[in-house]
Amino acid sequence: MPAKHIRYSESLLGLGGFLLSMLKEPATLDELWMKFEKINNRKLPAYHSFDNVLLALDFLFLIGALNIADTGELHLCD
């Protein structure tokens, strides 16, 4: 039976914050995923799939925290 609450580390909001910290310099989605995959479920308290990473990036783009260059690189907004 599912619980009504989830931990912050399991949420897309928490994942989005972590992804922002990984984007200190521009990176493509593939590069970001490869970096994230190395630490996923080892150093993080919750496992996140590629779908979750993509949804978190979509959320960050929608709120204006992330931008996509013409080259396909993701970078932080000012």
TIVO-2410 file (N, C-alpha, C; in nm, 3 decimals):
# residues 78
REC num residu      c1      c2      c3 atome chaine
REC   1      M   0.084  -0.118   0.000     N      A
REC   1      M   0.000   0.000   0.000    CA      A
REC   1      M   0.089   0.124   0.000     C      A
REC   2      P   0.066   0.216  -0.090     N      A
REC   2      P   0.152   0.334  -0.097    CA      A
REC   2      P   0.131   0.428   0.021     C      A
REC   3      A   0.237   0.495   0.057     N      A
REC   3      A   0.229   0.593   0.165    CA      A
REC   3      A   0.183   0.727   0.108     C      A
REC   4      K   0.134   0.812   0.194     N      A
REC   4      K   0.088   0.943   0.149    CA      A
REC   4      K   0.203   1.041   0.131     C      A
REC   5      H   0.314   1.012   0.191     N      A
REC   5      H   0.427   1.104   0.186    CA      A
REC   5      H   0.550   1.032   0.133     C      A
REC   6      I   0.636   1.108   0.067     N      A
REC   6      I   0.763   1.054   0.023    CA      A
REC   6      I   0.875   1.141   0.078     C      A
REC   7      R   0.991   1.085   0.089     N      A
REC   7      R   1.107   1.161   0.135    CA      A
REC   7      R   1.148   1.260   0.026     C      A
REC   8      Y   1.211   1.368   0.068     N      A
REC   8      Y   1.258   1.470  -0.025    CA      A
REC   8      Y   1.354   1.409  -0.126     C      A
REC   9      S   1.437   1.318  -0.081     N      A
REC   9      S   1.535   1.255  -0.171    CA      A
REC   9      S   1.469   1.169  -0.279     C      A
REC  10      E   1.346   1.128  -0.257     N      A
REC  10      E   1.273   1.047  -0.355    CA      A
REC  10      E   1.192   1.132  -0.451     C      A
REC  11      S   1.180   1.261  -0.424     N      A
REC  11      S   1.095   1.349  -0.504    CA      A
REC  11      S   1.168   1.404  -0.625     C      A
REC  12      L   1.091   1.447  -0.725     N      A
REC  12      L   1.149   1.511  -0.842    CA      A
REC  12      L   1.206   1.648  -0.805     C      A
REC  13      L   1.148   1.712  -0.707     N      A
REC  13      L   1.199   1.841  -0.661    CA      A
REC  13      L   1.339   1.825  -0.600     C      A
REC  14      G   1.354   1.724  -0.516     N      A
REC  14      G   1.485   1.697  -0.458    CA      A
REC  14      G   1.586   1.656  -0.563     C      A
REC  15      L   1.544   1.574  -0.656     N      A
REC  15      L   1.632   1.532  -0.765    CA      A
REC  15      L   1.673   1.652  -0.850     C      A
REC  16      G   1.578   1.742  -0.876     N      A
REC  16      G   1.609   1.862  -0.953    CA      A
REC  16      G   1.715   1.947  -0.886     C      A
REC  17      G   1.705   1.963  -0.755     N      A
REC  17      G   1.807   2.038  -0.682    CA      A
REC  17      G   1.943   1.974  -0.693     C      A
REC  18      F   1.946   1.842  -0.686     N      A
REC  18      F   2.074   1.771  -0.699    CA      A
REC  18      F   2.130   1.787  -0.840     C      A
REC  19      L   2.045   1.779  -0.941     N      A
REC  19      L   2.091   1.794  -1.080    CA      A
REC  19      L   2.145   1.935  -1.104     C      A
REC  20      L   2.082   2.035  -1.043     N      A
REC  20      L   2.134   2.171  -1.055    CA      A
REC  20      L   2.276   2.181  -0.999     C      A
REC  21      S   2.301   2.112  -0.891     N      A
REC  21      S   2.436   2.116  -0.832    CA      A
REC  21      S   2.538   2.045  -0.921     C      A
REC  22      M   2.492   1.954  -1.005     N      A
REC  22      M   2.583   1.883  -1.096    CA      A
REC  22      M   2.613   1.964  -1.223     C      A
REC  23      L   2.532   2.066  -1.250     N      A
REC  23      L   2.547   2.144  -1.372    CA      A
REC  23      L   2.628   2.272  -1.348     C      A
REC  24      K   2.744   2.258  -1.291     N      A
REC  24      K   2.828   2.376  -1.268    CA      A
REC  24      K   2.884   2.427  -1.399     C      A
REC  25      E   2.897   2.340  -1.496     N      A
REC  25      E   2.935   2.380  -1.631    CA      A
REC  25      E   2.840   2.311  -1.728     C      A
REC  26      P   2.815   2.370  -1.844     N      A
REC  26      P   2.719   2.312  -1.939    CA      A
REC  26      P   2.752   2.167  -1.977     C      A
REC  27      A   2.648   2.089  -1.994     N      A
REC  27      A   2.664   1.947  -2.030    CA      A
REC  27      A   2.542   1.903  -2.111     C      A
REC  28      T   2.562   1.806  -2.196     N      A
REC  28      T   2.449   1.748  -2.269    CA      A
REC  28      T   2.373   1.654  -2.176     C      A
REC  29      L   2.256   1.613  -2.218     N      A
REC  29      L   2.177   1.519  -2.139    CA      A
REC  29      L   2.253   1.389  -2.119     C      A
REC  30      D   2.316   1.340  -2.224     N      A
REC  30      D   2.393   1.216  -2.213    CA      A
REC  30      D   2.508   1.229  -2.113     C      A
REC  31      E   2.580   1.341  -2.118     N      A
REC  31      E   2.691   1.363  -2.025    CA      A
REC  31      E   2.641   1.370  -1.881     C      A
REC  32      L   2.531   1.443  -1.861     N      A
REC  32      L   2.475   1.455  -1.728    CA      A
REC  32      L   2.428   1.319  -1.676     C      A
REC  33      W   2.362   1.240  -1.760     N      A
REC  33      W   2.315   1.108  -1.720    CA      A
REC  33      W   2.432   1.017  -1.684     C      A
REC  34      M   2.540   1.022  -1.763     N      A
REC  34      M   2.655   0.937  -1.734    CA      A
REC  34      M   2.718   0.973  -1.599     C      A
REC  35      K   2.727   1.102  -1.568     N      A
REC  35      K   2.779   1.145  -1.437    CA      A
REC  35      K   2.685   1.102  -1.326     C      A
REC  36      F   2.554   1.121  -1.349     N      A
REC  36      F   2.456   1.087  -1.247    CA      A
REC  36      F   2.450   0.937  -1.223     C      A
REC  37      E   2.458   0.860  -1.329     N      A
REC  37      E   2.447   0.714  -1.320    CA      A
REC  37      E   2.560   0.655  -1.234     C      A
REC  38      K   2.677   0.718  -1.234     N      A
REC  38      K   2.789   0.668  -1.155    CA      A
REC  38      K   2.762   0.678  -1.005     C      A
REC  39      I   2.684   0.777  -0.963     N      A
REC  39      I   2.660   0.794  -0.820    CA      A
REC  39      I   2.518   0.753  -0.779     C      A
REC  40      N   2.431   0.729  -0.876     N      A
REC  40      N   2.293   0.692  -0.847    CA      A
REC  40      N   2.291   0.562  -0.766     C      A
REC  41      N   2.220   0.565  -0.655     N      A
REC  41      N   2.201   0.449  -0.567    CA      A
REC  41      N   2.328   0.407  -0.494     C      A
REC  42      R   2.437   0.481  -0.508     N      A
REC  42      R   2.557   0.455  -0.430    CA      A
REC  42      R   2.575   0.562  -0.324     C      A
REC  43      K   2.568   0.686  -0.368     N      A
REC  43      K   2.586   0.798  -0.277    CA      A
REC  43      K   2.455   0.868  -0.245     C      A
REC  44      L   2.351   0.836  -0.318     N      A
REC  44      L   2.221   0.898  -0.297    CA      A
REC  44      L   2.131   0.805  -0.218     C      A
REC  45      P   2.044   0.861  -0.134     N      A
REC  45      P   1.955   0.775  -0.054    CA      A
REC  45      P   1.842   0.710  -0.132     C      A
REC  46      A   1.815   0.757  -0.254     N      A
REC  46      A   1.706   0.700  -0.334    CA      A
REC  46      A   1.753   0.680  -0.478     C      A
REC  47      Y   1.708   0.573  -0.539     N      A
REC  47      Y   1.740   0.545  -0.679    CA      A
REC  47      Y   1.646   0.625  -0.769     C      A
REC  48      H   1.700   0.681  -0.877     N      A
REC  48      H   1.618   0.752  -0.976    CA      A
REC  48      H   1.650   0.698  -1.114     C      A
REC  49      S   1.546   0.671  -1.190     N      A
REC  49      S   1.562   0.621  -1.327    CA      A
REC  49      S   1.588   0.738  -1.422     C      A
REC  50      F   1.619   0.704  -1.546     N      A
REC  50      F   1.640   0.806  -1.649    CA      A
REC  50      F   1.512   0.888  -1.668     C      A
REC  51      D   1.397   0.821  -1.660     N      A
REC  51      D   1.269   0.892  -1.673    CA      A
REC  51      D   1.255   0.999  -1.566     C      A
REC  52      N   1.292   0.966  -1.442     N      A
REC  52      N   1.285   1.064  -1.334    CA      A
REC  52      N   1.379   1.181  -1.359     C      A
REC  53      V   1.499   1.153  -1.407     N      A
REC  53      V   1.595   1.258  -1.438    CA      A
REC  53      V   1.537   1.350  -1.546     C      A
REC  54      L   1.478   1.292  -1.647     N      A
REC  54      L   1.420   1.370  -1.755    CA      A
REC  54      L   1.303   1.456  -1.705     C      A
REC  55      L   1.219   1.399  -1.620     N      A
REC  55      L   1.107   1.476  -1.564    CA      A
REC  55      L   1.157   1.589  -1.475     C      A
REC  56      A   1.261   1.566  -1.398     N      A
REC  56      A   1.318   1.671  -1.313    CA      A
REC  56      A   1.378   1.782  -1.399     C      A
REC  57      L   1.444   1.746  -1.508     N      A
REC  57      L   1.500   1.847  -1.599    CA      A
REC  57      L   1.388   1.926  -1.667     C      A
REC  58      D   1.280   1.860  -1.703     N      A
REC  58      D   1.164   1.930  -1.760    CA      A
REC  58      D   1.110   2.032  -1.660     C      A
REC  59      F   1.098   1.993  -1.536     N      A
REC  59      F   1.050   2.083  -1.431    CA      A
REC  59      F   1.143   2.203  -1.416     C      A
REC  60      L   1.274   2.179  -1.415     N      A
REC  60      L   1.370   2.288  -1.401    CA      A
REC  60      L   1.362   2.384  -1.520     C      A
REC  61      F   1.340   2.330  -1.639     N      A
REC  61      F   1.324   2.414  -1.757    CA      A
REC  61      F   1.197   2.498  -1.747     C      A
REC  62      L   1.089   2.437  -1.701     N      A
REC  62      L   0.961   2.509  -1.691    CA      A
REC  62      L   0.965   2.623  -1.591     C      A
REC  63      I   1.040   2.608  -1.484     N      A
REC  63      I   1.046   2.715  -1.384    CA      A
REC  63      I   1.156   2.816  -1.414     C      A
REC  64      G   1.229   2.796  -1.524     N      A
REC  64      G   1.330   2.891  -1.565    CA      A
REC  64      G   1.464   2.878  -1.496     C      A
REC  65      A   1.491   2.763  -1.437     N      A
REC  65      A   1.620   2.741  -1.370    CA      A
REC  65      A   1.723   2.682  -1.463     C      A
REC  66      L   1.679   2.633  -1.577     N      A
REC  66      L   1.765   2.560  -1.669    CA      A
REC  66      L   1.732   2.606  -1.811     C      A
REC  67      N   1.833   2.612  -1.894     N      A
REC  67      N   1.813   2.648  -2.033    CA      A
REC  67      N   1.885   2.548  -2.122     C      A
REC  68      I   1.840   2.539  -2.246     N      A
REC  68      I   1.901   2.447  -2.342    CA      A
REC  68      I   1.958   2.529  -2.457     C      A
REC  69      A   2.087   2.517  -2.480     N      A
REC  69      A   2.153   2.589  -2.589    CA      A
REC  69      A   2.120   2.523  -2.722     C      A
REC  70      D   2.148   2.594  -2.830     N      A
REC  70      D   2.125   2.538  -2.964    CA      A
REC  70      D   2.209   2.412  -2.988     C      A
REC  71      T   2.319   2.400  -2.915     N      A
REC  71      T   2.406   2.283  -2.929    CA      A
REC  71      T   2.352   2.163  -2.851     C      A
REC  72      G   2.245   2.183  -2.773     N      A
REC  72      G   2.188   2.075  -2.694    CA      A
REC  72      G   2.242   2.068  -2.553     C      A
REC  73      E   2.330   2.160  -2.517     N      A
REC  73      E   2.385   2.160  -2.382    CA      A
REC  73      E   2.290   2.225  -2.283     C      A
REC  74      L   2.282   2.166  -2.167     N      A
REC  74      L   2.201   2.221  -2.058    CA      A
REC  74      L   2.290   2.314  -1.976     C      A
REC  75      H   2.235   2.427  -1.940     N      A
REC  75      H   2.312   2.517  -1.854    CA      A
REC  75      H   2.217   2.593  -1.762     C      A
REC  76      L   2.271   2.640  -1.651     N      A
REC  76      L   2.191   2.712  -1.553    CA      A
REC  76      L   2.156   2.849  -1.603     C      A
REC  77      C   2.038   2.897  -1.567     N      A
REC  77      C   1.998   3.033  -1.599    CA      A
REC  77      C   2.051   3.127  -1.491     C      A
REC  78      D   2.071   3.251  -1.532     N      A
REC  78      D   2.120   3.351  -1.435    CA      A
REC  78      D   2.012   3.396  -1.342     C      A
***
